[in-house]
């Protein structure tokens, strides 16, 4: 293990976290890998895969980025930003939803886009791009629901402290 890799593992341990890292020197091709091939939940990183799919569908004429979407408060994925945080109904274009998804990591906007382009289409895009081990299995709302279910009645604190009931 290189000195740099040892320092990375020590930093993860000091922070009390499980971390993954992959760094690639574009010029030389040299790589540093700290658990980079271990499967993890991509969470908001998967919004980039959704964005690529959205724009590919627009380029192919499958959808129009100016298409308007109704954003009802009762159907929104929860979250602290963007459409998710709004109290009233809204009508936004696919393009504006994509902006909110990427600029403020808006889960509600992401799910509205995902409803339009489809989970299977996102997975076909990632596979075609060579990301064979990158797979979306949930909407963002469904992912949040699994986290809430895992936390149980004690909430997130119970996940961190097994003594909290």
N, C-alpha and C positions, 0 to 999 in steps of 0.2 A: 504494500500500500504506500502510495506516495505521501510525502509530507503534506501536500495540499489536501489530499483526500482524508488524511488523518485529522487535519484541522476542521474540515467540513463535518466529519462525523462527530468530532468533539463539540462543535458549535450546536449541532442538532441535540446532542445529549445534554449540554448545558442549558439549552432552551426547554428541555423536557418534551421534545417533539420527535415524531417520526418524519424524516424529511427525505425527499428525492431530488436529485439534481443531475442534469446532463448538460455539459458545456462542450461546444465544438469550436475549435479555431478554424475559421473559414479558410484562411490562407494555407495552413499546414495540414489540416485534417486531424490534428491531435485532439483527443477527446478525454474528458474527465467524467466519470460515471459513478454516482453514489446512489445505487438502487434504481436507476432510471428505467429499467425494464420491468419493474414490478408493477402489476396492474393497480391503478388507483381510480377513484371517482374524479372525472374531469370537471365536474360542476360547471362554473361559469366559463371555464376555458372552452367548453363545448359550444359556447355562443359564437365563437369564430367559425366553427364548422357549419353552423346554421347560417351565418352571414355569407359564407362562400356559396352555399347551396342556393340561397335566396338570389344572389347576384347572377349565378349561372342560369337559374331559371328565367330571370329577367332577360338576360342576353339571348336566351333561346326562344324568347317570346311566349313562354309558358305563363308568365304573369307580368303585370305592369307595376312598377315600384310606386306609382302614384295612386294605385288602388286604395280605396278608403276602407277602414276596418272600424266597426263599432266596438268600443271598449266599455262594456258595462261594469259598474263597480261590483256587482254580485258575482260575476264570473271571473274575476281577476285573481291571478296567482299573487300571493302576499309578498310583500317586500317593502323596504324603507325608501325606495327611490322611484322616480319616473311615474309611469302610469299606475304602478302598484300602490303608490302613496296618494294618488288623487282620490278625492271624495265623490266627485261627480262623474257622470258619463262623459265620454270623449269620443271623437271621431278623428282618426289619424291615418296617414298614408303608411303603406308598408315601409317606405323609405324612412319616415320619421320614427316608426317603431324600431327599425334597425339602428337608427341613431341613438335612441334611448337605451336599447339593449347593450350597445357597445360603450357608450359614454358614461352611463351611470349604472351599468350592470343590472338593468331592469328585467326582473324575472317575468313580470306580467307581459311586457312587450315581447320577450323571447317566446313565451308560450303562445301568444297571438300569432307570431310569425311561424312558429312550429306547426300550429294548427293549419296554416295556409300551405306550407311547403311539404310537410309530412316528415315524420321520423324516419321512415324507410328511405326517403330521398336524401336526407342528411347522411345516413349510413352508407348509401351507395356512393355519395360524393367522397366521403372519407376513405372508403375502400379503393375507389378509383385513383385517389391521390397517393395511394401506397400506405395509408395508415390502417393496415390490416387489423391491428389490435385496438383501434379506437372505435368504440361502439356506444351509441346512445340507446339506452334501454328505457328511459323515463323522460317525461316532460319535466320541466323545471319544477312545476307544482307537485308532481308525483315524487320527485326527489326530495323536496322539502317535507312531504308527508312521511316518507320513510325515515327521515332524520327525527321527526317529531315522534313517530312510533317507537323508534329505537330508544329515544330519551325517556319515554314513559311518563307517568304522572308527575315525576319529580323534575321534569324538564332537563335542559342541558346540564345543569349543575349535577344531576344524578349520574350523568355519563362520566364526569370528571372525578366525582367523589363517590365511591361505591357505598359509603356509609350513609349518604343522604337518602332518605326514604320519602 
